[in-house]
Amino acid sequence: MHTVRNKKRLIARVRRVRGQVEAVERALVEERGCEEVIRAISAARGAINALAAEVLCDHVTEHVAAPRLAKGARVEAATELVLTIRQFIG
């Protein structure tokens, strides 16, 4: 599975997300201004979106677009991907 194969890279991204969320907490604890808090929130959102994009792109490459997949498996994977994207977008 691609998440296992890319485990180190994905964990590094998760750690960046954690760091960004901790920056939001620090900004609030230190009573920084709204603008700085919003910037920290934006950075955290960007980090989580980058993580999600990496996992989704790897999923497409491995489970939807891989030449080794039979048509039925490809259709099933595409359907699953659409549901996953809808969940992510909300």
ZAVEX-883386 format. One record per residue: residue in three letters; residue number from 1; x, y, z of N, C-alpha, C, O in turn. Coordinates in Angstrom, 1 decimal. Layout:
residues N
atom aa->Ala&i->NUM&nc1->X&nc2->Y&nc3->Z&cac1->X&cac2->Y&cac3->Z&cc1->X&cc2->Y&cc3->Z&oc1->X&oc2->Y&oc3->Z
...
end
This chain:
residues 90
atom aa->Met&i->1&nc1->0.8&nc2->-1.2&nc3->0.0&cac1->0.0&cac2->0.0&cac3->0.0&cc1->0.9&cc2->1.2&cc3->0.0&oc1->1.9&oc2->1.3&oc3->0.6
atom aa->His&i->2&nc1->0.5&nc2->2.3&nc3->-0.7&cac1->1.3&cac2->3.5&cac3->-0.9&cc1->1.5&cc2->4.2&cc3->0.4&oc1->2.5&oc2->4.9&oc3->0.6
atom aa->Thr&i->3&nc1->0.6&nc2->4.2&nc3->1.4&cac1->0.8&cac2->4.9&cac3->2.6&cc1->1.9&cc2->4.2&cc3->3.5&oc1->2.6&oc2->4.9&oc3->4.2
atom aa->Val&i->4&nc1->2.0&nc2->2.9&nc3->3.3&cac1->3.1&cac2->2.2&cac3->4.0&cc1->4.4&cc2->2.5&cc3->3.3&oc1->5.4&oc2->2.7&oc3->4.0
atom aa->Arg&i->5&nc1->4.4&nc2->2.4&nc3->2.0&cac1->5.7&cac2->2.7&cac3->1.3&cc1->6.2&cc2->4.1&cc3->1.5&oc1->7.4&oc2->4.3&oc3->1.5
atom aa->Asn&i->6&nc1->5.3&nc2->5.1&nc3->1.6&cac1->5.6&cac2->6.5&cac3->1.8&cc1->5.5&cc2->6.9&cc3->3.2&oc1->5.3&oc2->8.1&oc3->3.5
atom aa->Lys&i->7&nc1->5.5&nc2->6.0&nc3->4.2&cac1->5.3&cac2->6.2&cac3->5.6&cc1->6.2&cc2->7.4&cc3->6.1&oc1->5.7&oc2->8.3&oc3->6.8
atom aa->Lys&i->8&nc1->7.5&nc2->7.3&nc3->5.9&cac1->8.4&cac2->8.4&cac3->6.4&cc1->8.0&cc2->9.7&cc3->5.9&oc1->7.9&oc2->10.7&oc3->6.7
atom aa->Arg&i->9&nc1->7.7&nc2->9.9&nc3->4.6&cac1->7.3&cac2->11.2&cac3->4.0&cc1->6.0&cc2->11.7&cc3->4.6&oc1->5.9&oc2->12.8&oc3->4.9
atom aa->Leu&i->10&nc1->5.1&nc2->10.8&nc3->4.8&cac1->3.7&cac2->11.2&cac3->5.3&cc1->3.8&cc2->11.5&cc3->6.8&oc1->3.2&oc2->12.5&oc3->7.2
atom aa->Ile&i->11&nc1->4.6&nc2->10.8&nc3->7.5&cac1->4.8&cac2->11.1&cac3->9.0&cc1->5.5&cc2->12.5&cc3->9.1&oc1->5.2&oc2->13.3&oc3->10.0
atom aa->Ala&i->12&nc1->6.4&nc2->12.8&nc3->8.2&cac1->7.1&cac2->14.1&cac3->8.2&cc1->6.0&cc2->15.2&cc3->8.0&oc1->6.1&oc2->16.2&oc3->8.7
atom aa->Arg&i->13&nc1->5.1&nc2->15.0&nc3->7.1&cac1->4.0&cac2->15.9&cac3->6.8&cc1->3.1&cc2->16.1&cc3->8.1&oc1->2.7&oc2->17.2&oc3->8.4
atom aa->Val&i->14&nc1->2.8&nc2->15.0&nc3->8.7&cac1->2.0&cac2->15.0&cac3->9.9&cc1->2.7&cc2->15.8&cc3->11.0&oc1->2.0&oc2->16.6&oc3->11.7
atom aa->Arg&i->15&nc1->3.9&nc2->15.7&nc3->11.1&cac1->4.7&cac2->16.4&cac3->12.1&cc1->4.7&cc2->17.9&cc3->11.8&oc1->4.6&oc2->18.7&oc3->12.7
atom aa->Arg&i->16&nc1->4.7&nc2->18.3&nc3->10.5&cac1->4.6&cac2->19.7&cac3->10.1&cc1->3.2&cc2->20.2&cc3->10.5&oc1->3.1&oc2->21.3&oc3->10.9
atom aa->Val&i->17&nc1->2.2&nc2->19.4&nc3->10.2&cac1->0.8&cac2->19.8&cac3->10.6&cc1->0.8&cc2->20.0&cc3->12.1&oc1->0.2&oc2->21.0&oc3->12.6
atom aa->Arg&i->18&nc1->1.3&nc2->19.1&nc3->12.9&cac1->1.3&cac2->19.3&cac3->14.4&cc1->2.0&cc2->20.6&cc3->14.8&oc1->1.5&oc2->21.3&oc3->15.6
atom aa->Gly&i->19&nc1->3.2&nc2->20.8&nc3->14.1&cac1->3.9&cac2->22.1&cac3->14.4&cc1->3.0&cc2->23.3&cc3->14.1&oc1->3.1&oc2->24.3&oc3->14.9
atom aa->Gln&i->20&nc1->2.3&nc2->23.3&nc3->13.0&cac1->1.5&cac2->24.4&cac3->12.6&cc1->0.3&cc2->24.6&cc3->13.6&oc1->0.0&oc2->25.7&oc3->14.0
atom aa->Val&i->21&nc1->-0.3&nc2->23.5&nc3->14.1&cac1->-1.4&cac2->23.6&cac3->15.0&cc1->-0.9&cc2->24.1&cc3->16.4&oc1->-1.5&oc2->24.8&oc3->17.1
atom aa->Glu&i->22&nc1->0.3&nc2->23.6&nc3->16.7&cac1->0.9&cac2->24.1&cac3->18.0&cc1->1.2&cc2->25.6&cc3->17.9&oc1->1.2&oc2->26.3&oc3->18.9
atom aa->Ala&i->23&nc1->1.6&nc2->26.1&nc3->16.7&cac1->1.8&cac2->27.5&cac3->16.5&cc1->0.5&cc2->28.3&cc3->16.7&oc1->0.5&oc2->29.4&oc3->17.2
atom aa->Val&i->24&nc1->-0.6&nc2->27.7&nc3->16.3&cac1->-1.9&cac2->28.4&cac3->16.5&cc1->-2.2&cc2->28.5&cc3->18.0&oc1->-2.6&oc2->29.5&oc3->18.6
atom aa->Glu&i->25&nc1->-1.9&nc2->27.4&nc3->18.7&cac1->-2.1&cac2->27.4&cac3->20.2&cc1->-1.2&cc2->28.4&cc3->20.9&oc1->-1.6&oc2->29.2&oc3->21.7
atom aa->Arg&i->26&nc1->0.1&nc2->28.5&nc3->20.5&cac1->1.0&cac2->29.4&cac3->21.1&cc1->0.5&cc2->30.9&cc3->20.8&oc1->0.6&oc2->31.7&oc3->21.7
atom aa->Ala&i->27&nc1->0.0&nc2->31.1&nc3->19.6&cac1->-0.4&cac2->32.5&cac3->19.3&cc1->-1.6&cc2->32.9&cc3->20.2&oc1->-1.7&oc2->34.0&oc3->20.6
atom aa->Leu&i->28&nc1->-2.5&nc2->31.9&nc3->20.5&cac1->-3.6&cac2->32.2&cac3->21.4&cc1->-3.2&cc2->32.3&cc3->22.8&oc1->-3.6&oc2->33.2&oc3->23.5
atom aa->Val&i->29&nc1->-2.3&nc2->31.4&nc3->23.3&cac1->-1.8&cac2->31.5&cac3->24.7&cc1->-1.1&cc2->32.8&cc3->24.9&oc1->-1.2&oc2->33.4&oc3->26.0
atom aa->Glu&i->30&nc1->-0.3&nc2->33.2&nc3->23.9&cac1->0.5&cac2->34.4&cac3->24.1&cc1->-0.3&cc2->35.7&cc3->23.7&oc1->0.2&oc2->36.8&oc3->23.7
atom aa->Glu&i->31&nc1->-1.6&nc2->35.5&nc3->23.5&cac1->-2.5&cac2->36.6&cac3->23.2&cc1->-2.0&cc2->37.5&cc3->22.1&oc1->-2.1&oc2->38.7&oc3->22.2
atom aa->Arg&i->32&nc1->-1.6&nc2->36.9&nc3->21.0&cac1->-1.1&cac2->37.6&cac3->19.8&cc1->-2.4&cc2->38.2&cc3->19.1&oc1->-3.5&oc2->37.8&oc3->19.4
atom aa->Gly&i->33&nc1->-2.1&nc2->39.1&nc3->18.2&cac1->-3.2&cac2->39.7&cac3->17.5&cc1->-4.0&cc2->38.8&cc3->16.6&oc1->-3.5&oc2->37.7&oc3->16.2
atom aa->Cys&i->34&nc1->-5.2&nc2->39.2&nc3->16.2&cac1->-6.0&cac2->38.4&cac3->15.3&cc1->-5.3&cc2->38.1&cc3->14.0&oc1->-5.4&oc2->36.9&oc3->13.5
atom aa->Glu&i->35&nc1->-4.6&nc2->39.0&nc3->13.5&cac1->-4.0&cac2->38.8&cac3->12.2&cc1->-3.0&cc2->37.7&cc3->12.3&oc1->-2.9&oc2->36.8&oc3->11.4
atom aa->Glu&i->36&nc1->-2.2&nc2->37.7&nc3->13.3&cac1->-1.2&cac2->36.6&cac3->13.5&cc1->-1.8&cc2->35.3&cc3->13.7&oc1->-1.4&oc2->34.2&oc3->13.2
atom aa->Val&i->37&nc1->-2.9&nc2->35.2&nc3->14.5&cac1->-3.7&cac2->34.0&cac3->14.8&cc1->-4.2&cc2->33.5&cc3->13.4&oc1->-4.1&oc2->32.3&oc3->13.2
atom aa->Ile&i->38&nc1->-4.8&nc2->34.3&nc3->12.7&cac1->-5.4&cac2->33.9&cac3->11.4&cc1->-4.3&cc2->33.4&cc3->10.5&oc1->-4.5&oc2->32.4&oc3->9.8
atom aa->Arg&i->39&nc1->-3.1&nc2->34.0&nc3->10.4&cac1->-2.0&cac2->33.5&cac3->9.6&cc1->-1.6&cc2->32.1&cc3->10.1&oc1->-1.3&oc2->31.3&oc3->9.3
atom aa->Ala&i->40&nc1->-1.5&nc2->31.9&nc3->11.4&cac1->-1.2&cac2->30.6&cac3->11.9&cc1->-2.2&cc2->29.5&cc3->11.5&oc1->-1.9&oc2->28.4&oc3->11.2
atom aa->Ile&i->41&nc1->-3.5&nc2->29.9&nc3->11.6&cac1->-4.6&cac2->29.0&cac3->11.2&cc1->-4.5&cc2->28.7&cc3->9.8&oc1->-4.6&oc2->27.5&oc3->9.4
atom aa->Ser&i->42&nc1->-4.2&nc2->29.7&nc3->8.9&cac1->-4.0&cac2->29.5&cac3->7.5&cc1->-2.9&cc2->28.5&cc3->7.2&oc1->-3.0&oc2->27.6&oc3->6.3
atom aa->Ala&i->43&nc1->-1.8&nc2->28.7&nc3->7.9&cac1->-0.6&cac2->27.8&cac3->7.7&cc1->-1.0&cc2->26.3&cc3->8.1&oc1->-0.6&oc2->25.4&oc3->7.4
atom aa->Ala&i->44&nc1->-1.7&nc2->26.2&nc3->9.2&cac1->-2.1&cac2->24.8&cac3->9.6&cc1->-3.1&cc2->24.2&cc3->8.6&oc1->-2.9&oc2->23.0&oc3->8.3
atom aa->Arg&i->45&nc1->-4.0&nc2->25.0&nc3->8.1&cac1->-4.9&cac2->24.5&cac3->7.1&cc1->-4.1&cc2->24.1&cc3->5.8&oc1->-4.4&oc2->23.0&oc3->5.2
atom aa->Gly&i->46&nc1->-3.1&nc2->24.9&nc3->5.4&cac1->-2.3&cac2->24.6&cac3->4.3&cc1->-1.6&cc2->23.3&cc3->4.5&oc1->-1.4&oc2->22.5&oc3->3.5
atom aa->Ala&i->47&nc1->-1.0&nc2->23.1&nc3->5.7&cac1->-0.3&cac2->21.9&cac3->5.9&cc1->-1.2&cc2->20.6&cc3->5.9&oc1->-0.7&oc2->19.6&oc3->5.3
atom aa->Ile&i->48&nc1->-2.4&nc2->20.7&nc3->6.4&cac1->-3.3&cac2->19.5&cac3->6.4&cc1->-3.7&cc2->19.3&cc3->5.0&oc1->-3.9&oc2->18.1&oc3->4.5
atom aa->Asn&i->49&nc1->-4.0&nc2->20.4&nc3->4.2&cac1->-4.4&cac2->20.2&cac3->2.8&cc1->-3.3&cc2->19.6&cc3->2.0&oc1->-3.5&oc2->18.8&oc3->1.1
atom aa->Ala&i->50&nc1->-2.0&nc2->19.9&nc3->2.2&cac1->-0.9&cac2->19.4&cac3->1.5&cc1->-0.8&cc2->17.9&cc3->1.8&oc1->-0.5&oc2->17.1&oc3->0.9
atom aa->Leu&i->51&nc1->-1.0&nc2->17.5&nc3->3.1&cac1->-1.0&cac2->16.1&cac3->3.5&cc1->-2.1&cc2->15.3&cc3->2.7&oc1->-1.8&oc2->14.3&oc3->2.2
atom aa->Ala&i->52&nc1->-3.3&nc2->15.9&nc3->2.7&cac1->-4.4&cac2->15.2&cac3->2.1&cc1->-4.2&cc2->15.1&cc3->0.6&oc1->-4.4&oc2->14.1&oc3->0.0
atom aa->Ala&i->53&nc1->-3.6&nc2->16.1&nc3->0.0&cac1->-3.3&cac2->16.1&cac3->-1.5&cc1->-2.3&cc2->15.0&cc3->-1.8&oc1->-2.5&oc2->14.3&oc3->-2.8
atom aa->Glu&i->54&nc1->-1.3&nc2->14.9&nc3->-1.0&cac1->-0.3&cac2->13.9&cac3->-1.2&cc1->-0.9&cc2->12.5&cc3->-1.2&oc1->-0.6&oc2->11.6&oc3->-2.0
atom aa->Val&i->55&nc1->-1.7&nc2->12.2&nc3->-0.2&cac1->-2.3&cac2->10.9&cac3->0.0&cc1->-3.3&cc2->10.7&cc3->-1.2&oc1->-3.3&oc2->9.6&oc3->-1.8
atom aa->Leu&i->56&nc1->-4.1&nc2->11.7&nc3->-1.5&cac1->-5.1&cac2->11.5&cac3->-2.6&cc1->-4.4&cc2->11.3&cc3->-4.0&oc1->-4.8&oc2->10.4&oc3->-4.8
atom aa->Cys&i->57&nc1->-3.3&nc2->12.1&nc3->-4.2&cac1->-2.6&cac2->11.9&cac3->-5.5&cc1->-1.9&cc2->10.5&cc3->-5.6&oc1->-2.0&oc2->9.9&oc3->-6.6
atom aa->Asp&i->58&nc1->-1.4&nc2->10.1&nc3->-4.5&cac1->-0.8&cac2->8.7&cac3->-4.5&cc1->-1.9&cc2->7.7&cc3->-4.7&oc1->-1.7&oc2->6.7&oc3->-5.4
atom aa->His&i->59&nc1->-3.0&nc2->7.9&nc3->-4.1&cac1->-4.2&cac2->7.0&cac3->-4.3&cc1->-4.6&cc2->6.9&cc3->-5.8&oc1->-4.8&oc2->5.8&oc3->-6.3
atom aa->Val&i->60&nc1->-4.7&nc2->8.0&nc3->-6.4&cac1->-5.0&cac2->8.0&cac3->-7.8&cc1->-4.0&cc2->7.2&cc3->-8.6&oc1->-4.3&oc2->6.4&oc3->-9.5
atom aa->Thr&i->61&nc1->-2.7&nc2->7.5&nc3->-8.4&cac1->-1.7&cac2->6.9&cac3->-9.1&cc1->-1.7&cc2->5.3&cc3->-8.9&oc1->-1.5&oc2->4.6&oc3->-9.8
atom aa->Glu&i->62&nc1->-1.8&nc2->4.9&nc3->-7.7&cac1->-1.7&cac2->3.5&cac3->-7.3&cc1->-3.0&cc2->2.7&cc3->-7.5&oc1->-3.0&oc2->1.5&oc3->-7.9
atom aa->His&i->63&nc1->-4.2&nc2->3.3&nc3->-7.3&cac1->-5.4&cac2->2.6&cac3->-7.3&cc1->-6.4&cc2->2.9&cc3->-8.4&oc1->-7.4&oc2->2.2&oc3->-8.6
atom aa->Val&i->64&nc1->-6.2&nc2->4.0&nc3->-9.1&cac1->-7.1&cac2->4.4&cac3->-10.2&cc1->-6.4&cc2->4.3&cc3->-11.5&oc1->-7.0&oc2->3.8&oc3->-12.5
atom aa->Ala&i->65&nc1->-5.2&nc2->4.9&nc3->-11.6&cac1->-4.6&cac2->5.1&cac3->-12.9&cc1->-3.5&cc2->4.0&cc3->-13.2&oc1->-2.9&oc2->4.1&oc3->-14.3
atom aa->Ala&i->66&nc1->-3.2&nc2->3.1&nc3->-12.3&cac1->-2.1&cac2->2.2&cac3->-12.5&cc1->-2.5&cc2->1.3&cc3->-13.7&oc1->-3.6&oc2->0.7&oc3->-13.8
atom aa->Pro&i->67&nc1->-1.5&nc2->1.1&nc3->-14.7&cac1->-1.8&cac2->0.3&cac3->-15.9&cc1->-2.1&cc2->-1.1&cc3->-15.6&oc1->-2.8&oc2->-1.8&oc3->-16.4
atom aa->Arg&i->68&nc1->-1.7&nc2->-1.7&nc3->-14.5&cac1->-1.9&cac2->-3.1&cac3->-14.1&cc1->-3.4&cc2->-3.4&cc3->-13.7&oc1->-3.8&oc2->-4.5&oc3->-13.7
atom aa->Leu&i->69&nc1->-4.1&nc2->-2.3&nc3->-13.5&cac1->-5.5&cac2->-2.5&cac3->-13.0&cc1->-6.5&cc2->-2.9&cc3->-14.1&oc1->-6.4&oc2->-2.4&oc3->-15.2
atom aa->Ala&i->70&nc1->-7.3&nc2->-3.9&nc3->-13.8&cac1->-8.4&cac2->-4.3&cac3->-14.8&cc1->-9.4&cc2->-3.2&cc3->-14.8&oc1->-9.5&oc2->-2.4&oc3->-13.8
atom aa->Lys&i->71&nc1->-10.2&nc2->-3.1&nc3->-15.8&cac1->-11.2&cac2->-2.0&cac3->-15.9&cc1->-12.2&cc2->-2.0&cc3->-14.7&oc1->-12.5&oc2->-1.0&oc3->-14.2
atom aa->Gly&i->72&nc1->-12.6&nc2->-3.2&nc3->-14.3&cac1->-13.6&cac2->-3.3&cac3->-13.1&cc1->-12.9&cc2->-2.7&cc3->-11.9&oc1->-13.6&oc2->-2.0&oc3->-11.1
atom aa->Ala&i->73&nc1->-11.7&nc2->-3.1&nc3->-11.6&cac1->-11.0&cac2->-2.6&cac3->-10.5&cc1->-10.8&cc2->-1.1&cc3->-10.6&oc1->-10.9&oc2->-0.3&oc3->-9.5
atom aa->Arg&i->74&nc1->-10.6&nc2->-0.6&nc3->-11.8&cac1->-10.4&cac2->0.9&cac3->-12.0&cc1->-11.7&cc2->1.6&cc3->-11.7&oc1->-11.6&oc2->2.7&oc3->-11.0
atom aa->Val&i->75&nc1->-12.8&nc2->1.1&nc3->-12.2&cac1->-14.1&cac2->1.7&cac3->-12.0&cc1->-14.4&cc2->1.8&cc3->-10.5&oc1->-14.9&oc2->2.8&oc3->-9.9
atom aa->Glu&i->76&nc1->-14.2&nc2->0.6&nc3->-9.8&cac1->-14.4&cac2->0.5&cac3->-8.4&cc1->-13.6&cc2->1.5&cc3->-7.6&oc1->-14.1&oc2->2.2&oc3->-6.7
atom aa->Ala&i->77&nc1->-12.3&nc2->1.6&nc3->-8.0&cac1->-11.4&cac2->2.6&cac3->-7.3&cc1->-11.8&cc2->4.0&cc3->-7.5&oc1->-11.7&oc2->4.9&oc3->-6.7
atom aa->Ala&i->78&nc1->-12.2&nc2->4.3&nc3->-8.7&cac1->-12.7&cac2->5.7&cac3->-9.1&cc1->-13.9&cc2->6.0&cc3->-8.3&oc1->-14.0&oc2->7.2&oc3->-7.8
atom aa->Thr&i->79&nc1->-14.8&nc2->5.1&nc3->-8.1&cac1->-16.0&cac2->5.4&cac3->-7.3&cc1->-15.7&cc2->5.6&cc3->-5.9&oc1->-16.2&oc2->6.5&oc3->-5.2
atom aa->Glu&i->80&nc1->-14.8&nc2->4.8&nc3->-5.3&cac1->-14.3&cac2->5.0&cac3->-4.0&cc1->-13.6&cc2->6.4&cc3->-3.8&oc1->-13.8&oc2->7.1&oc3->-2.8
atom aa->Leu&i->81&nc1->-12.8&nc2->6.8&nc3->-4.8&cac1->-12.1&cac2->8.0&cac3->-4.8&cc1->-13.1&cc2->9.2&cc3->-4.7&oc1->-12.9&oc2->10.2&oc3->-4.0
atom aa->Val&i->82&nc1->-14.1&nc2->9.1&nc3->-5.5&cac1->-15.1&cac2->10.2&cac3->-5.6&cc1->-15.8&cc2->10.3&cc3->-4.2&oc1->-16.0&oc2->11.5&oc3->-3.7
atom aa->Leu&i->83&nc1->-16.1&nc2->9.2&nc3->-3.6&cac1->-16.7&cac2->9.3&cac3->-2.2&cc1->-15.7&cc2->9.9&cc3->-1.2&oc1->-16.1&oc2->10.7&oc3->-0.3
atom aa->Thr&i->84&nc1->-14.5&nc2->9.5&nc3->-1.3&cac1->-13.4&cac2->10.0&cac3->-0.4&cc1->-13.3&cc2->11.5&cc3->-0.6&oc1->-13.2&oc2->12.3&oc3->0.4
atom aa->Ile&i->85&nc1->-13.2&nc2->12.0&nc3->-1.8&cac1->-13.1&cac2->13.4&cac3->-2.1&cc1->-14.3&cc2->14.2&cc3->-1.6&oc1->-14.2&oc2->15.3&oc3->-1.0
atom aa->Arg&i->86&nc1->-15.5&nc2->13.6&nc3->-1.7&cac1->-16.7&cac2->14.3&cac3->-1.2&cc1->-16.6&cc2->14.4&cc3->0.3&oc1->-17.0&oc2->15.4&oc3->0.9
atom aa->Gln&i->87&nc1->-16.1&nc2->13.3&nc3->1.0&cac1->-16.0&cac2->13.4&cac3->2.5&cc1->-15.0&cc2->14.5&cc3->2.9&oc1->-15.2&oc2->15.2&oc3->3.8
atom aa->Phe&i->88&nc1->-13.9&nc2->14.5&nc3->2.1&cac1->-12.8&cac2->15.5&cac3->2.5&cc1->-13.3&cc2->16.9&cc3->2.3&oc1->-13.1&oc2->17.8&oc3->3.1
atom aa->Ile&i->89&nc1->-14.0&nc2->17.2&nc3->1.2&cac1->-14.5&cac2->18.5&cac3->0.9&cc1->-15.6&cc2->18.9&cc3->1.8&oc1->-15.7&oc2->20.1&oc3->2.2
atom aa->Gly&i->90&nc1->-16.4&nc2->18.0&nc3->2.2&cac1->-17.4&cac2->18.2&cac3->3.2&cc1->-18.7&cc2->18.5&cc3->2.7&oc1->-19.7&oc2->18.7&oc3->3.4
end
